[in-house]
Amino acid sequence: MWNRWKQFMKDESGITTVEIILILVVLIALVLIFKEQMTDIVNNIFKTITSQSGKILK
């Protein structure tokens, strides 16, 4: 059992295609779930930048 654990920890094989696809599916699902909230946050950030840009130029 201990030898298997050592071999597992030493294994440096790369990520497989299936794992990458699963990660992408989860990320896309999160974006779709929180789309409205993310849009509101980005719009608020741009409004703040626009309103405060005049202060920098003065």
C-alpha positions as CSV (number, residue, x, y, z in Angstrom):
1,M,0.0,0.0,0.0
2,W,2.8,2.4,0.9
3,N,4.6,1.7,-2.3
4,R,1.5,2.5,-4.3
5,W,1.2,5.8,-2.5
6,K,4.8,6.7,-3.3
7,Q,4.3,5.8,-6.9
8,F,1.2,7.9,-7.1
9,M,2.9,10.9,-5.6
10,K,5.9,10.5,-8.0
11,D,3.7,10.2,-11.0
12,E,4.2,13.3,-13.2
13,S,1.9,12.5,-16.1
14,G,0.0,15.4,-17.6
15,I,-3.7,16.3,-17.5
16,T,-5.8,14.2,-19.8
17,T,-8.3,15.6,-22.3
18,V,-11.2,14.4,-20.3
19,E,-10.1,16.3,-17.2
20,I,-9.7,19.5,-19.3
21,I,-13.1,19.1,-20.8
22,L,-14.7,18.6,-17.3
23,I,-13.0,21.7,-16.0
24,L,-14.3,23.7,-18.9
25,V,-17.8,22.4,-18.4
26,V,-17.8,23.4,-14.8
27,L,-16.4,26.9,-15.6
28,I,-19.0,27.5,-18.3
29,A,-21.8,26.3,-16.0
30,L,-20.6,28.8,-13.3
31,V,-20.5,31.6,-15.9
32,L,-24.1,30.8,-17.0
33,I,-25.3,30.6,-13.4
34,F,-23.7,33.9,-12.3
35,K,-24.0,35.8,-15.6
36,E,-26.2,38.5,-14.3
37,Q,-24.2,39.1,-11.2
38,M,-21.0,39.3,-13.1
39,T,-22.5,41.7,-15.6
40,D,-23.6,44.0,-12.8
41,I,-20.2,43.9,-11.2
42,V,-18.4,44.8,-14.5
43,N,-20.8,47.6,-15.3
44,N,-20.4,49.0,-11.8
45,I,-16.6,48.9,-12.2
46,F,-16.7,50.7,-15.5
47,K,-19.1,53.3,-14.1
48,T,-16.7,54.0,-11.2
49,I,-13.8,54.3,-13.6
50,T,-15.6,56.6,-15.9
51,S,-16.9,58.9,-13.0
52,Q,-13.5,59.1,-11.4
53,S,-11.4,59.5,-14.5
54,G,-12.1,63.3,-14.4
55,K,-10.5,63.6,-11.0
56,I,-7.3,62.1,-12.4
57,L,-7.1,64.5,-15.2
58,K,-7.5,67.6,-13.0
